[in-house]
Amino acid sequence: MRFRSNFRRLFTWLTVLSMLPVTIAVLCSGYVTYRYNVALEQTHELVHHSLEVSDLISNLMLDLQDLETGQRGYLITGEDSYLAPFEAAHSRFSNDLERLRDLVSDNQQLIEETEHITGLIHEKLDELDSTVEVRREQGFEAAREIVANNVGKETMDAIRDVVANMHSQVDSRLSENTAQLRRLENEVILIVGITIALSLFGRLTALLLPIWWRSRPNRRV
């Protein structure tokens, strides 16, 4: 009876000791995997969000280029057909700027840059509209004098600077999140290695403990 009692006690402790390393490894692995999946989802959302912001900023620049192209064509020729891309691009700005405000609402720096670029764009639109109106009412020479003062060029250069800053901020946020994801990937690799090591240790413990128990010189049978 005593032998059977000792055997049961030994078996119980063997089971606990052999399963404990594996249990710890599985729990750690589950926790790190959970963190990694959360970070991965957040990164995907940030990448999608960043691409939306970048695409929208790029679209604003393309619209401005269409405006300038239509403006130049009309100033040179006086043909209304050149105003088609001008008017189409003009009508897109309000929606694009509103969409941009929504996308950057979680970032104070980008909010400030958006307000800055909004003011510059309206300034540029006013300048383009005025040259078109002057060309229509007063002719080419009067419109050329407005263009020659370089006010429109300076405004466009300022817009390009703001756009570059906004792209830089978006890229910086994306790089930070990507770096965090890489750190978590390294943690996952480390935990996988620890899990394997602890599993092997658990198996080795289960194998050696009975041998050690039976070899004790003062063990009771």
C-alpha positions as CSV (number, residue, x, y, z in Angstrom):
1,M,0.0,0.0,0.0
2,R,2.8,2.4,0.9
3,F,4.5,1.7,-2.4
4,R,1.3,2.3,-4.3
5,S,0.8,5.6,-2.4
6,N,4.4,6.7,-3.1
7,F,3.9,5.8,-6.8
8,R,0.8,7.8,-7.1
9,R,2.4,10.8,-5.4
10,L,5.4,10.4,-7.7
11,F,3.3,10.1,-10.7
12,T,1.3,13.2,-9.8
13,W,4.4,15.3,-9.3
14,L,6.0,13.9,-12.4
15,T,2.9,14.9,-14.4
16,V,2.9,18.4,-12.9
17,L,6.6,19.0,-13.3
18,S,6.7,17.7,-16.9
19,M,3.6,19.6,-18.0
20,L,4.5,22.9,-16.2
21,P,7.2,24.0,-18.8
22,V,5.0,23.1,-21.7
23,T,2.0,25.0,-20.1
24,I,4.2,28.1,-19.5
25,A,5.4,27.9,-23.1
26,V,1.9,27.6,-24.5
27,L,0.6,30.5,-22.5
28,C,3.5,32.7,-23.5
29,S,3.2,31.7,-27.1
30,G,-0.6,32.4,-27.0
31,Y,0.0,35.9,-25.5
32,V,2.7,36.9,-27.9
33,T,0.7,35.5,-30.9
34,Y,-2.4,37.5,-29.7
35,R,-0.3,40.7,-29.5
36,Y,1.2,40.0,-32.9
37,N,-2.2,39.5,-34.5
38,V,-3.5,42.7,-33.0
39,A,-0.4,44.6,-34.1
40,L,-0.7,43.1,-37.6
41,E,-4.3,44.2,-37.9
42,Q,-3.4,47.7,-36.7
43,T,-0.5,47.8,-39.2
44,H,-2.8,46.8,-42.0
45,E,-5.3,49.5,-41.0
46,L,-2.5,52.1,-40.8
47,V,-1.0,51.1,-44.1
48,H,-4.5,51.4,-45.8
49,H,-5.1,54.7,-44.0
50,S,-1.6,56.0,-44.9
51,L,-2.1,55.1,-48.6
52,E,-5.5,56.8,-48.6
53,V,-3.9,60.0,-47.2
54,S,-1.0,59.8,-49.7
55,D,-3.3,59.1,-52.6
56,L,-5.6,62.0,-51.7
57,I,-2.7,64.4,-51.3
58,S,-1.3,63.3,-54.7
59,N,-4.8,63.7,-56.2
60,L,-4.9,67.3,-55.0
61,M,-1.6,67.9,-56.7
62,L,-2.8,66.3,-59.9
63,D,-6.0,68.5,-59.8
64,L,-3.9,71.6,-59.4
65,Q,-1.8,70.6,-62.4
66,D,-5.0,70.0,-64.4
67,L,-6.1,73.5,-63.3
68,E,-2.8,75.1,-64.4
69,T,-2.9,73.2,-67.7
70,G,-6.4,74.3,-68.4
71,Q,-5.6,77.8,-67.4
72,R,-2.5,78.1,-69.6
73,G,-4.4,76.6,-72.6
74,Y,-7.2,79.1,-72.2
75,L,-4.9,82.1,-71.6
76,I,-3.0,81.3,-74.8
77,T,-5.9,80.4,-77.1
78,G,-9.0,81.9,-75.5
79,E,-10.8,78.7,-76.4
80,D,-13.4,77.5,-73.8
81,S,-12.7,73.9,-74.6
82,Y,-9.5,74.3,-72.5
83,L,-11.6,75.1,-69.4
84,A,-13.2,71.6,-69.3
85,P,-10.4,70.0,-67.3
86,F,-10.1,73.3,-65.3
87,E,-13.7,73.2,-64.3
88,A,-13.7,69.5,-63.6
89,A,-10.7,69.7,-61.3
90,H,-12.1,72.8,-59.6
91,S,-15.3,71.0,-58.7
92,R,-13.4,68.1,-57.0
93,F,-11.5,70.3,-54.4
94,S,-14.2,70.7,-51.8
95,N,-14.9,67.0,-51.5
96,D,-11.2,66.1,-51.6
97,L,-10.3,68.6,-48.9
98,E,-13.2,67.5,-46.7
99,R,-12.2,63.9,-47.1
100,L,-8.6,64.8,-46.2
101,R,-9.8,66.4,-43.0
102,D,-11.7,63.3,-42.0
103,L,-8.7,61.0,-42.7
104,V,-6.2,63.1,-40.6
105,S,-8.5,63.9,-37.7
106,D,-6.5,61.6,-35.4
107,N,-3.2,63.5,-36.0
108,Q,-2.8,67.1,-34.8
109,Q,0.2,67.8,-37.0
110,L,-1.6,66.6,-40.1
111,I,-4.7,68.6,-39.1
112,E,-2.5,71.7,-39.0
113,E,-0.9,70.9,-42.4
114,T,-4.3,70.2,-43.9
115,E,-5.6,73.6,-42.8
116,H,-2.4,75.2,-44.1
117,I,-2.7,73.5,-47.5
118,T,-6.4,74.3,-47.7
119,G,-5.7,78.0,-47.3
120,L,-3.0,77.8,-50.0
121,I,-5.2,75.9,-52.4
122,H,-8.0,78.4,-52.0
123,E,-5.4,81.2,-52.7
124,K,-4.2,79.3,-55.8
125,L,-7.8,78.8,-57.0
126,D,-8.5,82.5,-56.6
127,E,-5.4,83.3,-58.6
128,L,-6.3,80.9,-61.4
129,D,-9.9,82.1,-61.5
130,S,-8.9,85.7,-61.7
131,T,-6.5,85.1,-64.6
132,V,-9.2,83.2,-66.5
133,E,-11.7,86.0,-65.8
134,V,-9.2,88.7,-66.8
135,R,-8.4,86.8,-70.0
136,R,-12.1,86.5,-70.8
137,E,-12.9,90.2,-70.2
138,Q,-9.6,92.1,-70.9
139,G,-7.6,89.9,-73.3
140,F,-4.3,88.0,-73.3
141,E,-1.9,90.8,-72.3
142,A,-3.8,91.7,-69.2
143,A,-3.9,88.1,-68.0
144,R,-0.2,87.6,-68.9
145,E,0.8,90.5,-66.6
146,I,-0.9,88.7,-63.7
147,V,0.9,85.5,-64.4
148,A,4.2,87.3,-64.9
149,N,4.2,88.6,-61.3
150,N,5.0,85.0,-60.1
151,V,2.4,85.1,-57.2
152,G,0.9,81.9,-58.6
153,K,4.3,80.1,-58.8
154,E,5.1,81.1,-55.2
155,T,1.8,79.7,-54.0
156,M,2.4,76.5,-55.9
157,D,5.8,76.1,-54.4
158,A,4.4,76.6,-50.9
159,I,1.8,73.9,-51.6
160,R,4.5,71.5,-52.8
161,D,6.4,72.1,-49.6
162,V,3.3,71.3,-47.4
163,V,2.6,68.2,-49.5
164,A,6.2,67.0,-49.0
165,N,5.8,67.6,-45.2
166,M,2.6,65.7,-45.1
167,H,4.0,62.7,-47.1
168,S,7.0,62.7,-44.7
169,Q,4.7,62.6,-41.6
170,V,2.6,59.8,-43.1
171,D,5.7,57.8,-44.0
172,S,7.2,58.4,-40.5
173,R,4.1,57.0,-38.8
174,L,4.1,54.0,-41.1
175,S,7.8,53.3,-40.4
176,E,7.2,53.4,-36.7
177,N,4.4,50.9,-36.8
178,T,6.3,48.7,-39.2
179,A,9.3,48.7,-36.7
180,Q,6.9,47.7,-33.9
181,L,5.6,44.9,-36.0
182,R,9.2,43.7,-36.7
183,R,9.9,43.7,-32.9
184,L,6.9,41.6,-32.3
185,E,7.9,39.2,-35.1
186,N,11.3,38.8,-33.3
187,E,9.4,38.1,-30.0
188,V,7.3,35.5,-31.8
189,I,10.5,33.8,-33.1
190,L,12.0,33.9,-29.6
191,I,8.9,32.5,-27.9
192,V,8.7,29.7,-30.5
193,G,12.3,28.8,-29.6
194,I,11.6,29.0,-25.9
195,T,8.5,26.8,-26.4
196,I,10.5,24.2,-28.2
197,A,13.1,24.3,-25.5
198,L,10.6,24.0,-22.6
199,S,8.8,21.2,-24.4
200,L,12.0,19.3,-24.7
201,F,12.8,20.1,-21.1
202,G,9.4,18.8,-20.0
203,R,9.8,15.6,-21.9
204,L,13.3,15.1,-20.4
205,T,12.0,15.8,-17.0
206,A,9.3,13.2,-17.4
207,L,11.9,10.7,-18.6
208,L,14.6,11.3,-15.9
209,L,12.5,11.9,-12.8
210,P,11.3,8.2,-12.5
211,I,14.8,7.0,-13.0
212,W,16.1,9.4,-10.3
213,W,13.2,8.4,-8.0
214,R,13.9,4.7,-8.4
215,S,17.7,5.2,-7.9
216,R,17.3,7.0,-4.6
217,P,19.3,4.9,-1.9
218,N,16.8,5.8,0.9
219,R,13.6,5.4,-1.1
220,R,10.9,3.4,0.6
221,V,9.2,0.5,-1.1
